[in-house]
């Protein structure tokens, strides 16, 4: 309601109390009554206007979860609702002298600075302590605040301050004022700002919770990304020393520690009374398991946080555990206390470290088993070659009649002996090649090699088989194809094995085809057949050692299931790859690649 209307009402009420004639008093009374009606209408309109404004700002507050944006919206809306000159949004607790001024603005939405950045501590502390709003029409004359230094020195007059409450707890205040004008705020303004503060407090609380959740989530994502990077790096290490070195560095970085170190038991000793520092500070020093720093962790196999003390820094100690026993500990040190998040990070780091250690031990065991297997095969191959050579030599002598005439039945037996001896010799040679290739001990005479020449040699070697099965071999390899960098003998062996497979597993009277083409610095050689194809179940194992399909058309032919494995091993050893395409019932195409000779 305007001041002029209030003044008119006060003057008429004074006139009505004067001893005027009845006619004049009647006129004054009627006028006074009409002004009261106008007053009520204006008050009603102002109330509706206030409610509308409150509704509008309430809608605005729900439009964002960004904390800074919400705080600015609250401050601007409070100044607009109260028509204040400037305002402050302060987060604080009752009884806490520390005031966190989050927003300070004027009616022009300009941030306050310098001389403008002044407010009444007393008014704010009164609202915080009482949990109720404070309004003064002229702080200079208000007995509650008139003698306060901030009110006097800042020349404060109209002041309005209401608490921000979340679930009944005061979390801060909204403070608005006008330093030049008195009587600006009324109790109606106080009620309006209180109603607005209730909405504002909820909006701020929601934004704070969202921001905190978002920050926690962002920190968690960042931690996971760091742990993923750590896992990728540490799983490439092949020694405990390298694994522990990486763990120590990431432990220090991830917990912001002043230093960190990793200590472990000597796995070659039965004595587990002390650990050796493997990485970090004091590397190589010995620490007894009874040391106060380690005892609790090693006894319980659980992580521990130690608060900083006068004679010791803060520490986090996490055990390195596998399925059987404790391998050691990871320790981070700092002059500042560690958090639960630091403990959790170090625990996850330790788990990843032990996964890498387990993987390293497993790979060592696998390699050891491979080496033992290769040594066994090498020994057996060597021991078998001499008797096999003798069997084949004496068989040939008998077939030639060196010990007298051989009848037809005897010749048949000798042929069977020779054929099976050849199969055994091939098996021994293939096994030896596979395990030497796996161990990197297969000798290769690498030189520029013609694929066409290798195909022609292999074709001559299997010609008897193709003729016997009434098959046709189409060689579609250009004599202009560039040479490959490979061992000619091994390339011939690879082509021969693929042609033998294609011939054996294709029906009589069908055609085989050999093609070759260039692809990105390599030559790809392909052998296609019109055979039975390979079932989806068998395709995943087709290059495995000793794998042979259970299909009847495969089992009717003799074989060890090593030919394709040999082709794969030789191709990869010479820098190539191997693969196939197959449709069940329609045939297969097997291929390998080899690098071209570099100019």
TARA-V760904 format. One record per backbone hydrogen bond with DSSP energy under -1.0 kcal/mol. NH is the residue of the N-H (numbers start at 0). CO is the residue of the C=O. Records with the same first field share a line. If there is no record, write none. Layout:
NH = CO, CO
This chain:
5 = 1
6 = 2
7 = 3
8 = 4
9 = 5
10 = 6
11 = 7
12 = 8
13 = 9
14 = 10
15 = 11
17 = 14
19 = 17
24 = 20
25 = 21
26 = 22
27 = 23
28 = 24
29 = 25
30 = 26
31 = 27
32 = 28
33 = 29
34 = 30
35 = 31
36 = 32
37 = 33
38 = 34
39 = 35
40 = 36
41 = 37
42 = 38
43 = 39
44 = 40
45 = 41
46 = 42
47 = 43
48 = 44
49 = 45
50 = 46
51 = 47
52 = 48
53 = 49
54 = 50
55 = 51
56 = 52
57 = 53
58 = 54
59 = 55
60 = 56
62 = 59
69 = 65
70 = 66
71 = 67
72 = 68
73 = 69
74 = 70
75 = 71
76 = 72
77 = 73
78 = 74
79 = 75
80 = 76
81 = 77
82 = 78
83 = 78
84 = 176
85 = 176
86 = 104
87 = 174
88 = 102
89 = 172
90 = 99
91 = 170
95 = 92
99 = 90
100 = 98
101 = 88
102 = 88
104 = 86
105 = 109
106 = 84
108 = 105
111 = 103
115 = 112
116 = 113
117 = 115
123 = 119
124 = 120
125 = 121
126 = 122
127 = 123
128 = 124
129 = 125
130 = 126
133 = 160
135 = 158
138 = 156
140 = 137
141 = 137
144 = 141
145 = 141
147 = 144
151 = 147
152 = 148
153 = 149
155 = 150
157 = 177
158 = 135
159 = 175
160 = 133
161 = 173
163 = 171
165 = 168
168 = 165
170 = 163
172 = 89
173 = 161
174 = 87
175 = 159
176 = 85
177 = 157
182 = 136
189 = 185
190 = 186
191 = 187
192 = 188
193 = 189
194 = 190
195 = 191
196 = 192
197 = 193
198 = 194
199 = 195
200 = 196
201 = 197
202 = 198
203 = 199
204 = 200
205 = 201
206 = 202
207 = 203
208 = 204
209 = 205
210 = 206
211 = 207
212 = 208
213 = 209
214 = 210
215 = 211
216 = 212
217 = 213
218 = 214
219 = 215
220 = 216
221 = 217
222 = 218
223 = 219
224 = 220
225 = 221
226 = 222
227 = 223
228 = 224
229 = 225
230 = 226
231 = 227
232 = 228
233 = 229
234 = 230
235 = 232
236 = 233
242 = 238
243 = 239
244 = 240
245 = 241
246 = 242
247 = 243
248 = 244
249 = 245
250 = 246
251 = 247
252 = 248
253 = 249
254 = 250
256 = 251
257 = 332
258 = 332
260 = 330
261 = 278
262 = 328
263 = 275
264 = 326
268 = 265
274 = 286
275 = 263
276 = 284
277 = 261
278 = 261
283 = 276
284 = 281
286 = 274
288 = 272
290 = 287
293 = 290
294 = 290
297 = 293
298 = 294
299 = 295
300 = 296
303 = 316
305 = 314
308 = 311
313 = 333
314 = 305
315 = 331
316 = 303
317 = 329
319 = 327
321 = 324
326 = 319
327 = 319
328 = 262
329 = 317
330 = 260
331 = 315
332 = 258
333 = 313
342 = 338
343 = 339
344 = 340
345 = 341
346 = 342
347 = 343
348 = 344
349 = 345
350 = 346
351 = 347
352 = 348
353 = 349
354 = 350
355 = 351
356 = 352
357 = 353
358 = 354
359 = 355
360 = 356
361 = 357
362 = 358
363 = 359
364 = 360
365 = 361
366 = 362
367 = 363
368 = 364
369 = 365
370 = 366
371 = 367
372 = 368
373 = 369
374 = 370
375 = 371
376 = 372
377 = 373
378 = 374
379 = 375
380 = 376
381 = 377
382 = 378
383 = 379
384 = 380
387 = 383
388 = 384
389 = 385
390 = 386
391 = 387
392 = 388
393 = 389
394 = 390
395 = 391
396 = 392
397 = 393
398 = 394
399 = 395
400 = 397
401 = 396
403 = 400
410 = 406
411 = 407
412 = 408
413 = 409
414 = 410
415 = 411
416 = 412
417 = 413
418 = 414
419 = 415
420 = 416
421 = 417
422 = 418
423 = 419
424 = 420
425 = 421
426 = 422
427 = 423
428 = 424
429 = 425
430 = 426
431 = 427
432 = 428
433 = 429
434 = 430
435 = 431
436 = 432
437 = 433
438 = 434
439 = 436
440 = 435
446 = 485
448 = 483
453 = 449
454 = 450
455 = 451
456 = 452
457 = 453
458 = 454
459 = 455
460 = 456
461 = 457
465 = 461
466 = 462
467 = 463
468 = 464
469 = 466
470 = 465
471 = 509
473 = 511
475 = 513
480 = 477
483 = 448
484 = 594
485 = 446, 483
490 = 486
491 = 487
492 = 488
493 = 489
494 = 490
495 = 491
496 = 492
497 = 493
498 = 494
499 = 495
500 = 496
501 = 497
502 = 498
503 = 499
504 = 500
508 = 468
509 = 506
511 = 471
512 = 527
513 = 473
514 = 525
516 = 523
518 = 521
521 = 518
522 = 593
523 = 516
524 = 591
525 = 514
526 = 589
527 = 512
528 = 587
531 = 504
538 = 534
540 = 537
543 = 540
545 = 560
546 = 543
553 = 550
554 = 550
555 = 551
556 = 553
565 = 561
566 = 562
567 = 563
568 = 564
569 = 565
570 = 566
571 = 567
572 = 568
573 = 569
574 = 571
575 = 570
578 = 590
580 = 588
582 = 586
584 = 531
585 = 582
586 = 582
588 = 580
589 = 526
590 = 578
591 = 524
592 = 576
593 = 522
595 = 520
596 = 482
